[in-house]
Amino acid sequence: MENKRIFLSAPHMGSKELDFVHEAFASNYIAPVGPQLESFEREFAAKVNTKYAAAVSSGTAALHLLLRYAGVGPEDEVFCSTFTFVGSANPVVYLGARPVFIDSDEQSWNMNPELLVGEIEKRARKNRLPKAVVLVHLYGQPADIDPIKKICNKYEIALLEDAAEALGAQYKGKSPGTFGMAGFFSFNGNKIITTSGGGMIVSEDKQLIEKVKFWATQAKEPSPHYEHTEIGYNYRLSNVLAAIGRGQLRVLDDRVKKKRCIFRRYRDGLEDLPGVHFMPEPDFARSSRWLTCLTIDPDDAGIDRDRVIGRLEENNIEARPTWKPMHLQPLYQRCEVIGGHVAEQLFRQGICLPSGTGMNRKDQGRIIRIIRKCWEL
Ligand SMILES: *Cc1c(COP(=O)(O)O)cnc(C)c1O
């Protein structure tokens, strides 16, 4: 079929996932915790080169646990990236705190370190420092972590990294998510690897990892009658899903290679079109290119982003606008925003192209031809 649906980033299983799931069934560890889960945590920590990991039911749950560990509570403020998915801000509100949104820079599309430093210094003079900073690494691209880490260290603000979209990327040779107090990843259906749903917290801090695991299992004290002194959640990843994750981890490097190759083919096929600008890759970053993103400047292109998405949809191809900034969301429009114009522009002009690693060269060629045709009208 010439016209089969092409998705933005469909799940792509390797050859080992089912073997591990069979192991889980054979051992009858269908219950949440079990040997697959422990292996997945150990293997994941080794993969991103950090000491400890805790597998949970989603990336959003991971951030909820981390913000609580950072002591975030009612009346507190948490600085977040405005250009992101809503999952990197909602848990701030679960805890009764308020997000303050920081604009992106043009070189990484992620949090602008200069804006952040300026705002924190200003707050320090007024004695109104945020309790935490949630730093997102969007579309597989690391933010400029060093200056952000430096200012957080200076004022003892907890730095939490939202690396949900950035597994397999590198910042100065190391995995994003491993620089702050803790970081987290997501295994939601369209992420670079998936367990159908799930998340992972990583940290060098053993105490942190033990505490979040404790909260994630209803804060159950070690006693046979289920003693409770703290409020907890049902946030642990299932042993069966961890088995899928173990298989997926074994194909991660290959997926990154493929994602970068998909990006290069789009760039080679489209970069000469007037008004087209691909998401840059700064010197400090090796992006996983989870999704190939670009902007279309309608003044130079003579066509806008929405028309291109529409043309692709007519051909049964799923492309999407880039994330709508949080400060433009009805949910968060009353929150404070520092800057905002860069993220607004990236949203107005940005498009994410189908980047599934299961997509073949022919499919991608078809997408490129359809996009090029938009410029000939
Ligand atoms: C997917 C995602 C999350 C949330 O992860 P879930 O596993 O879907 O809860 C958080 N932040 C970003 C940037 C994401 O893309």
The ligand as an SDF file (V2000), in Angstrom:
LIG
                    3D

 15 15  0  0  0  0  0  0  0  0999 V2000
    6.9490   12.4220   27.7600 C   0  0  0  0  0  0  0  0  0  0  0  0
    7.4280   13.5680   28.5380 C   0  0  0  0  0  0  0  0  0  0  0  0
    7.2140   13.6870   29.9210 C   0  0  0  0  0  0  0  0  0  0  0  0
    6.3240   12.7960   30.7110 C   0  0  0  0  0  0  0  0  0  0  0  0
    6.5710   11.4550   30.6020 O   0  0  0  0  0  0  0  0  0  0  0  0
    5.3610   10.4120   30.7400 P   0  0  0  0  0  0  0  0  0  0  0  0
    6.0690    9.1040   30.8520 O   0  0  0  0  0  0  0  0  0  0  0  0
    4.5210   10.5430   29.5230 O   0  0  0  0  0  0  0  0  0  0  0  0
    4.6140   10.7540   31.9870 O   0  0  0  0  0  0  0  0  0  0  0  0
    7.7770   14.7570   30.5830 C   0  0  0  0  0  0  0  0  0  0  0  0
    8.4980   15.6760   29.9420 N   0  0  0  0  0  0  0  0  0  0  0  0
    8.7100   15.6080   28.6130 C   0  0  0  0  0  0  0  0  0  0  0  0
    9.5500   16.6540   27.9820 C   0  0  0  0  0  0  0  0  0  0  0  0
    8.1670   14.5740   27.8640 C   0  0  0  0  0  0  0  0  0  0  0  0
    8.3350   14.5490   26.5400 O   0  0  0  0  0  0  0  0  0  0  0  0
  1  2  1  0
  2  3  1  0
  2 14  2  0
  3  4  1  0
  3 10  2  0
  4  5  1  0
  5  6  1  0
  6  7  2  0
  6  8  1  0
  6  9  1  0
 10 11  1  0
 11 12  2  0
 12 13  1  0
 12 14  1  0
 14 15  1  0
M  END
$$$$
